[in-house]
Amino acid sequence: MRTPMNTIRICFAFTALLLFTTGAAAQSITPQQKAEVLRQLEGMSQSDIEDRISALGMSREEAEKRARENGIDLQTYLRSASAQTGGELPLLISGPSDTAVVSVSASAEKRRTVPTSRGLTYFGYDVFSATPAAFEPTASGPVDPEYIIGPEDVLRVSIWGQVEQQNELTVDKEGRIFIPSAGPVVVSGQTIDEINRTLTKQLSRSIQGLSSTPRSVWLDVTLAKVRPKRVFIMGEVTNPGGYTVNSYSTIFSSLFAVGGPTVNGSLREVRLIRDNKVVAKVDLYLYLTGAEKNTDVRVQNNDIIFVPTRKSTVYIRGDIRRPGVYELLPGEQLKKLTEYAGGYTPSSYLERVQVERIVPFKERVKNDLERRYIDINYRDILSKNRDYALSDGDMVSFYSVQDEVRNYVTVSGAVFKQGTYQYLPGMKVRDAVMLADSLRPESYDIRGEIVRFLEDNRTKTMLSFDVKAMMAGDPKHNIVLKPKDEVIIHSVDVSRLGPQFVEIFGKVKRPGRYVLTREMSLVDLLMLAGGFTEDASRLNAEIARLDDKVRN
């Protein structure tokens, strides 16, 4: 992988070449600088070079002219980079001792937008929108014990003890390495442990200490450099073609390197084809959802990774943890979809989950509509261990429970702890007051009030009680409460005003005197009075109010 420091060095060398080599203040670069620029240009893709030219505000022709003045044919490097893939440099993943070169072309940049449909994100495809290096397999560190050695691998054979030597030996096309003291030895097709045993047996003929008891010579074989592999990635992928990857690469990392599948490509059945046979089918959902059994498979030379078109596509939205567009395999139903979506939330309303369905072709009836709604009791599905089959194109909606809360009472006024408290069946006024830590000393003990919603859950009425009698437990005044009741305890100074009433007369159905409740409006009063009579004039009405100064 190109490190940030390497990138900075390339950009600096290239910028210096183009900016400081012309005009009156032109400075010729030294042979050493020229060699460094040439070496670094070989590691740059066409898009890298063109991006630097554009960033410097120069045309391609001007940049080529300035490079020629220092004996560098920039056009050659541009043609060379372009020719490798017909316009896009492939992603190269090197062995352990090399620097990996990752080219992110303009098309790769475009794919970083996460695809959506009907306002929902396709699950899994966003993983491929990150930088390729994020999932690039490591090219260093201990080799997998099951790794099979092949041509172009480099082995490090170390011998120590009475005899000491170390050699790095490349496996040739015939699968052999050449050891000076033993000649050619076939190692292809073996693991590191097997090669260790093979070489110990071979070299013990010439190095006695390897087989003596006690031993005086020891041998160790490690992998110094892994061979590159050529794989072909075809089907519904962003950038199909042939790619060079390192020997640690898997199906997932190889797909990631080329931008991943398109939204038309399946994440559930990626095929690995070897010697014209499908040797593995990988479900990337197992990788993406953190399933215990991950079926990602390591690729081999000349493998074909084929991404078919996606299977059944379903949508899930609403009060669910991860709304999105998902792909289901045959046999996967509503519960599996919910699992992929992260499950429902505590506020999900499970008694009604709605499916919007496009009627399948075989079920369509002439002159009938092609879309329908289906309501499902998801709680019933869970309790009875059942499931519900989904169809391609279904939209599943999880709704939320109502925001309204009813099992409460409110205590306000001259109590120690005003607030909202849980309603319990059979609760009375005194119970609520005691929950609020009882009455304050300045409480008015002659009259308190209960504001209560009527059955329409909109209109309020007011009940009064004697506070002193209520606290003594008098059943007449210690009234049984209902959900959402508000208990009001006045203080002495406020209560001097006496009970508060409003009156309504004229062309209404029930004229008379009504208790004034908090936040009561003219419309509320009109509704309590039954509304207008048929002969009432609705153009104007009069409101008469006492002057507080006169009243006091």
N, C-alpha and C positions, 0 to 999 in steps of 0.2 A: 504494500500500500504506500502510496506517495504520502510522505509526512508533510505537515504544514511547513517545516523548515525547507524541505526540498522544493516545495511549490514556490516559496518566497525566493529561493535562490534562482530558480528558473525564470521567474517573472523579472527579477532584478537584472539577470544577465541579458535577457531578451530586450528589456526596456533600455538598458545601457547601450546595446548594439544599435537600436533604432534612433535613440534621441541624441547621442553624443558623437556621432560619426559623420556629420555633414556640416556645411556652412563654414563661416569664418573661424569658429571656435572648435572645428572638428578635431577629434582626438582619435588616432588610430589605435585599435585594440592590439594587444600583444599576441604573439603566437599561442601562449598559454591560455589567454582569455578566449581566443578563437577556438581552440580545441575544446574548452569547457562549454562554449556556446553550442558547438556542433554535437557534442555528446548529449547535452540536455535537449537539443531539438529532436534528437532521435527518440526521446521519451515523451514527446508532446504529440497529442492528436491534432488533427486538422482543426477541430473546434477550439482546442487550447490556443493554437497559433492565431486563428482568426479573431478569437475573443481578445487577445492581447493587442493585436493591431487596432481593433475597434476601440478598445479602452484608451489607446494613445491618440485617438482622433485622426488616424491616418487611413488612407486607402491601401488596398492590397498592392497596387502597382508602386506606390511610394515606398512601402515597406520593403518590397523586393529590390527596388533601386538602391536603397540605403544599405541593405545587406550585401548586395553585389559589390559595393565600394570597398567592402572588407573581405571580399573573396568568398562570400557565402551565398550559395544559390538557394534562396528561400523557397522558390517555386518547386524545386526538387522535393523538399520535405513535405510541402503541401500535397503534391501529387502522390507521394509515397504513403502518406497517412490516409489519403482518400481512397487509394487503390485497395487497401487491405479489406475493406468491406463494401466497396462501392459507395463510399460517402460517410460511413460511420465506422469508427475504430471499434473492434470487438473488445469485450472485457477480457483482460488477461489476468489470470491468477497464477502467480509463480510458485516455485518451490520454496523451501524454508530459507535458503540463503540468498534469495533474490528479492528485489523490490517489486511488489505487485503494482501493476499499472491499471488504473480504473478510469475509463473514459466515460463521462456522462455527456451524451450528445444532446442536441437541441430537442430531439424527440423524447429522450429520456426525461428532460426537464418538464415537458408538457404532461407526461403521465403522472406527475406528482399531485395533480388535482384528484381528490378522492371522488370516485364516480357516485352519482346518486340517481334515484328514480322515484318519482311521486313524492319527493321531499325526504326520502329515506336513503341512508348510505348503504351501499353494498358491503356486507360483512366480509372481512378478510382481505379485501383488495388494498386497503389503506396501508397494510404492512409493507407492500411493495413500493410505496411512495417515498420511503426514506432513502437516505443515501446508500448506495450499494455496499459500502464498506461496513455498514452496520451488521450485516449478516454474512460477511465474507468469512469462509472457514479459515481457521488459523493454519498458517503454513509452517509453524515451528512448534517445538515442544515434543514430548514423547510420542512415538508413533503408536497407533492402535495395534495391539498384539495380534489382531487378525489381518493386518495389512499384508497383502500379497506382493512380493517383490517382482518387478518386471523390468524390461529393457528401459534404459535411460535413468533408472534409479541410481543414486550414488551411495555406496556403503562405506562406512568408516570402520576399518578393521584395526583394533588396538591389541597389541601384545605387550605384556609387562612381566616383570620378575627377573629371572636370570637372562632372559632375552627381552629386549625392548625395541618395538618398532610400531609405527602407525602409518596406514595407507588409506587414501580415499580412492575407491575403485568403482568405475562406472560399469553398470551391467550393459553388455553389448546386445546387438539385435538377436543373437542366438541365446540370450539369457545367461551368459557366463561372465565371470570376473576373472582377471588374470592376477595370480599371486606369484610374485617372483620366486619364492622357494617351493611352490607346489604346482605351478602351472595353471591352466584354465580349470575353473570349477563352476558347474552349473548351479545357479541359485534361483533362477526364474521359477515362479509358481510356489515358492516357499515363504513362510513367515520368518521374521527375524530370529525367533527361538530355534526354528528348524535349521536356519543357516548357521547359527551358533554351533549346533551339534555337528552339522556337516563339516564345517571348517575345523573344528576341534579334532574330528576323526582324521581328516585329510592331513592336517599339519602335524599331528602327533607322530607321523612317520619320520618327519625331519626335525621336529623339536621334541626331544624326549621328555622334557619337563611338563608337557601338557598332559601326559598320561601316567606319569610316575606317581608313586605313593610314598611320602606326601608330595603334592604338586609343588613345583617350583616356578612354573610359568602359567600365566592365565591369559585367556583370550576373550574379547568382547566385541560384538558387532552391533553397530547402531546405524540408523538411516541418516546420512548427511544431507541428502537432497532428494526430494520426491520428484518423480517424473511428471510432466504435464500430461493432461488427457484432452482429447478432442471429443466433444459431445455435440449432438445436433438437437436443437430445441425447436419443435414444430407445433403446428396447430394454432389454437386461439391464444397466442402470446403477443406481447407488445412488439418485440423485435425478434422474429424467428430467424434461424440460421445456424451456422456452425460456430462453436466457441471453444476456446482453450481454457481449461480449468485445472486446478491442481488436484492431486490424488485424494485429497480429503473431502472434495466436494460431494454434496448430496443432491438429491432431486430438488429440495427446497432452496438450498443456497444457489444452485445453478439457475433456477427460475428467477430468483431474486436478482441475480446478476444481469438478466436481460429485461428487467422491468416487470416481470410477473405476467400472469394471464390477463387478458382483457376481460371486461365484464361479461362477454359472451362465453368465456372459457370456464370450464368446471374446476372448482377447487376440491371436489370430492372424489375424483377418479383419474388422477394423473397417471399416465401409463409409462412404464420404463420398458423399452423394446431393445432386446439384445439378441443378435443372430437371428433376426426376423421372428422372434418370439416375445410375447409379453411376459416378462419375468416378474413384474411387480406392478401393483396398483396402489397408489398412495392417496390417502384421504388427508388433505392438508388441514381440515377442520380439527383433526386430532392434535396437530401441531399448534394450531392457533388457539384452541380452547384449553390447552394444557392437560390433555387426557393422559392417563397413566401410561398407556401403551402407545408409544410414538412409532409410526411405521415408516419414518423417513429412511431412504435407502441411499447408500453410497453408489455413485456412478462409476462405470468403467469406460475404458477407451472405446470410442466409436459407438457408445450407447445413443439411443434416440429417446428423448423425453417428449412425449406427445400429450398435449392438452386438448381434450375433446370439448365440444360445446357443453354448457352447463345443463344440469338436470332441472327438475321441477323448481320453479322460482316462486317463493311466497314472501309476503310482506307482513311485518308485525309492527304495530305502533301503539301509542297511548301510554297507559300507566304500567310500563314494563321497563326493566333496567337498561336494556340495550336495544332500542328500536332499530330496525334496519331491514335490509333485503337479504334473505337467506336461501340457500340451496338445499333441498331435501332429497335424500336417496329413497328409492322404493322401500316402503315399509315404515318410514319415519313419519310420525303424525304430530298432532298438536302439542303433546307433552314434550316431545323432542325439540320442536321449534321453540317452545318456551324456555327449555334448558339452554339452547344455543343463545337465546336473547337475554340470558342472565337471570331469568326467573321474574316472577311478578314482585311488586313492591308491597309494603305493609298497607298502603292505601288503595290497592287494587280491589275493584268490585268483582268478585269471582262468580256471583250469581248470574251475570250476563256478560259473556264474551261474544262479540259479534264477528261473523265472517262475511265479508263481501265477496261474492263468487261470480266469476264469469262461467256461465253454464258450459260444461264440456260439449264438444261437437256432437258426440253420440247421444246426448240427453236433450239436445235442442229440439223444440217443437215449433212447427211453422206458425207464424203470427203470434208467437209468444216472445216475451222480453228475454234478452240474453244475460241479464244480470239479476242477482237476487241476494237478499240478506238472510242470514241464518243466525239465530241466537242460541248460544250454548251455555249450559250451567256448568262452569268449570269446577266449581266446588263438588258437584255431583260426580264429575269425572274422577276427581282425586279420591273422594271417599269410597267410590265403588271400584277403584282400580281399573277404570276403563280408559278409552282414548277416543280421539276423533280424527278421521282421515281427512287430509287436506288435498286440494287440487292445485295444479299449476296455475299461478296467477292470483291465488287467494290473498285477500287483505284481511288480516286478523287484528281486531281492535280490542284492547283492554281498557276499560273505563275505571274511573276513580269513585270511591265512596263519596257520599254527599258531605259537604263541608259543615253542614248544620249539626250542632250539638244540642241535645235536648235534656240530658240527665243532669241538670244543674239547677241550683237556686242561687240568687244573689242577695247579699245582705249589705245594706248601705246606711249611712247616717251615723247616729251617735252610738256606735259600737267600737270596740277596740281594734278589730281587724276586719275592715270592710273587704269584701271580695266575693268571688264565685266559689261555690262549694258543691260537692257531688250530691245529687238528689238520691235519696233512698226511699223506697215505697213506705208509706205511713209516716213520713217525716212531718213534724209540726213546726209552727213558728218558733216555739221556744228552743227546739232542737237546732234550728238554723242560727238563732241568736247565740246559743252557747258555742257553736262552732266558731263564731266570730269573737270569742272570748268575752261574751256577755256585754251588758250595757255600760256606757260611760256614765260618770256621775251627772253630767248635764243633760242626760236623755229626758225627753218629755214623756211622763209615765201615764198620761191620760189617753193618748191616741197614737196608734201606729197604723201603717197601711201596707196592703199587699197589692202589687200591680200584677195582673194576671192576663195572659192571652186567652181570648175566646177560641172556640173550636175552629174558626177560619184561620187561626194562626197569624192573623194580622191585626185584628181589633183587640184593644186592651180595655179591661175594666178594673175597678178599684174596690177592694174590700177593706174595711176598717176594723180595728180591734183595740181593746183597752190594754195598754202595755203592762200595767201593774197586775191586772187580772191574768194576763197571758203568762207572766213570769211566775204567778202563783199556781199555774196549771189548770186554770178554769177552762173546761172543755169548750165553752161558748166562745172564748176569745183565743184560746190556743188552737188555732185553725189548722186543719190538715192541709199541707202544701201540695202543689202540683208541679211537675217539671216546668222550668223556666220562670217560676214565680220570682218576684223581686220583693223582699221585705224591707220596708223603709222605717227607720226609727228616727224621729225628729229630735232635735235638741230644743231646750227650753225657749231660747230666743226666737227660733224660727216658728215654733208651735204657737206662739202668742197670736199669730195671725189667724188661728183657727182653721177649720176644714176649708179646703179650697174647692170651689164649684164654678161651673159655667152654666149659663142658661141659653136655650135656643127657642125662639118663638116664631110664629108666622106660618108660611106655607111649607111646613115639613110634616112628615107623617106622624112623628112622635115628639111633639114639642115638650119641653120640660127642663128639669135641672139635672146636670150630670157632673160626676166627679172629674176634676181637672187632673189629668195624669201628666207625668213628665213628658215633654216633647210632643204633647198633643197639638195637632194642627186643626185648622178650620175644617178640612176635609174629614179628619177623624171624627169630629163632633157631628158633622152632617151625616156621616154614616151611622153613628149611634142613634141619631134621630130618625133613621129609616129613609133618608133621602128626601128629595122634593116631592110635593104633591103635583098632580098633573097640571093644575092651573097656576103653578108658581112662576114668577118672572125670574129669569136667570140672567138678567142684565145687570142687576146690582143688588147688594145686600149691605146692611149696616152693622157695624161692630161698636158696641158701647163698652167702655172700660173705665173703672174708677181710677181717679188720680191718687197715686200712692201718698202724696203729701197730705191730701185731704183725709185719706183713710187713717193715717197715723195721727 
